[in-house]
Amino acid sequence: MPTEAPSTAPESTVPAVAPSPPRSVWRRAWDMSFGWVGRLVYERILRPVLGINDSPHSIALGTTLGVFVALTPTVGVQMPIVFLLCSIARGNRVAGLAMCWISNPVTTLPMYYGYYRLGLGILGGEAVGYEDVKRILDPGEDASFWTAFIDLIEQLGWPLWLGSLIVAVVFTAPTYPLSRRYFGRRAARRARREETT
C-alpha cells in the first residue's frame, strides 16, 4: 500500500496578528455622527481624560480649569496658563491641557466672533465684520504671534473679553459637578471590580 509523501510545502511564516479590539457602540455612533471632527474631539480631548487614573476631584478640577481657559481669548498661551493653574490648585494637568483643544484652528474664529458679538450686544458700539475678525486672527506669516495677539485685543477689546467671560462662566459652572460625578462613579466601579478579582 503506497504511503503518502510528506508535504514539502513551507509552513507559513506570516505571524499571527491579534485582531484589534472592537470599538464600543458609543464610539462607533460618535464617529458616524460627527465624522473626522468627532474623531479629533475623541482623540484630543476625550481619550486623554478618560484614560487618567487620578482622584475624581483632581480630574474634575483640571477639566474645569481647562474648559474655562479654553473659552477665553488666550489662544497661543492657553496651555501654559492651564498648566500653571492646575499646578497651583492641584488639578490634574493632563485633563486641563486636553481641554485646551476646545479652541483650535477650526473653532477659534467662530468662537471669538461669537464672543465679540455677544459683548458688543451688551456694551454697544459699531461692529467689526466677520472677515475683519478673520484677518485679525490670521495676519499673515510676517506678523509675530504677539503682534497679532495685541492687535486682536486692541481692535476687539472689551466686547471680546466680556462675551468670552460670559460664555466661559456659563459652560464652566456645571463642568466640575458633572465631571466629579462621572469620575466618582467610575472610581467606584473600578473599586468593585478589584474587590471581585
ZAMARGU-4260 file (C-alpha; in steps of 0.2 Angstrom, whole numbers, plus 5000, padded with zeros to 4 digits):
<rodrens>
0) 5000/5000/5000 | 5008/5016/4994 | 5012/5029/5008 | 5009/5047/5005 | 5024/5058/5003
5) 5027/5070/5017 | 5022/5088/5012 | 5036/5099/5007 | 5026/5115/5007 | 5035/5128/5018
10) 5025/5132/5033 | 5018/5150/5033 | 5030/5162/5041 | 5016/5176/5042 | 5015/5180/5061
15) 4998/5179/5068 | 4990/5196/5071 | 4979/5198/5086 | 4963/5206/5080 | 4961/5224/5086
20) 4948/5226/5100 | 4931/5231/5093 | 4926/5249/5096 | 4912/5252/5108 | 4894/5255/5102
25) 4895/5273/5108 | 4912/5276/5100 | 4905/5270/5083 | 4890/5280/5085 | 4901/5295/5089
30) 4912/5293/5074 | 4896/5290/5062 | 4888/5306/5069 | 4902/5318/5069 | 4915/5311/5056
35) 4933/5317/5057 | 4928/5331/5069 | 4921/5318/5081 | 4937/5308/5079 | 4948/5323/5083
40) 4937/5328/5098 | 4939/5310/5104 | 4957/5308/5101 | 4962/5325/5108 | 4950/5329/5122
45) 4940/5314/5127 | 4953/5300/5126 | 4967/5308/5136 | 4954/5312/5150 | 4945/5295/5151
50) 4962/5286/5152 | 4968/5296/5168 | 4970/5287/5184 | 4968/5300/5197 | 4956/5306/5211
55) 4939/5311/5204 | 4941/5328/5212 | 4958/5331/5204 | 4952/5326/5187 | 4936/5336/5188
60) 4946/5352/5194 | 4959/5350/5180 | 4944/5348/5167 | 4935/5364/5174 | 4951/5375/5174
65) 4955/5369/5156 | 4937/5372/5150 | 4937/5390/5157 | 4954/5395/5150 | 4950/5387/5133
70) 4934/5398/5132 | 4944/5414/5134 | 4953/5423/5120 | 4970/5417/5126 | 4975/5406/5111
75) 4993/5403/5110 | 4996/5404/5129 | 4982/5393/5135 | 4992/5378/5139 | 5005/5387/5150
80) 4991/5396/5159 | 4981/5379/5162 | 4997/5371/5167 | 5001/5384/5180 | 4983/5385/5187
85) 4982/5366/5188 | 4999/5365/5197 | 4994/5379/5210 | 4976/5371/5213 | 4982/5353/5212
90) 4970/5349/5197 | 4975/5336/5185 | 4986/5344/5172 | 4983/5331/5158 | 4964/5334/5160
95) 4967/5353/5160 | 4978/5353/5145 | 4967/5341/5135 | 4953/5354/5137 | 4963/5367/5128
100) 4959/5358/5112 | 4942/5365/5113 | 4949/5381/5105 | 4959/5375/5090 | 4962/5382/5072
105) 4944/5376/5067 | 4934/5383/5081 | 4944/5399/5086 | 4937/5411/5073 | 4918/5407/5075
110) 4921/5406/5094 | 4929/5423/5095 | 4917/5431/5083 | 4903/5425/5094 | 4911/5431/5109
115) 4914/5448/5101 | 4896/5450/5095 | 4889/5445/5112 | 4899/5458/5121 | 4895/5471/5108
120) 4877/5467/5111 | 4879/5472/5129 | 4891/5486/5128 | 4885/5493/5111 | 4896/5501/5098
125) 4900/5499/5079 | 4903/5481/5074 | 4918/5474/5065 | 4913/5461/5052 | 4917/5443/5051
130) 4930/5444/5038 | 4939/5458/5048 | 4940/5447/5063 | 4947/5433/5052 | 4960/5445/5045
135) 4965/5450/5063 | 4966/5431/5068 | 4977/5427/5053 | 4988/5442/5049 | 5000/5433/5038
140) 5017/5425/5040 | 5026/5441/5043 | 5017/5446/5059 | 5023/5438/5075 | 5011/5430/5087
145) 5012/5444/5100 | 5009/5457/5087 | 4993/5448/5081 | 4988/5445/5099 | 4989/5463/5104
150) 4980/5468/5088 | 4966/5456/5092 | 4964/5464/5110 | 4966/5482/5103 | 4953/5480/5089
155) 4940/5469/5098 | 4944/5474/5115 | 4931/5474/5129 | 4917/5466/5119 | 4928/5451/5115
160) 4933/5449/5133 | 4916/5452/5141 | 4907/5440/5129 | 4921/5426/5132 | 4919/5428/5151
165) 4900/5426/5150 | 4902/5410/5139 | 4916/5403/5150 | 4906/5405/5166 | 4890/5398/5159
170) 4899/5382/5152 | 4912/5380/5166 | 4899/5381/5180 | 4892/5364/5178 | 4909/5356/5172
175) 4915/5352/5190 | 4900/5344/5197 | 4896/5334/5181 | 4915/5328/5180 | 4916/5325/5198
180) 4900/5314/5197 | 4906/5304/5182 | 4924/5301/5188 | 4917/5297/5206 | 4906/5283/5198
185) 4920/5277/5188 | 4931/5275/5203 | 4918/5266/5212 | 4916/5254/5198 | 4934/5251/5197
190) 4935/5248/5216 | 4921/5235/5214 | 4930/5226/5200 | 4946/5225/5210 | 4936/5218/5225
195) 4929/5204/5214 | 4946/5199/5207
</rodrens>
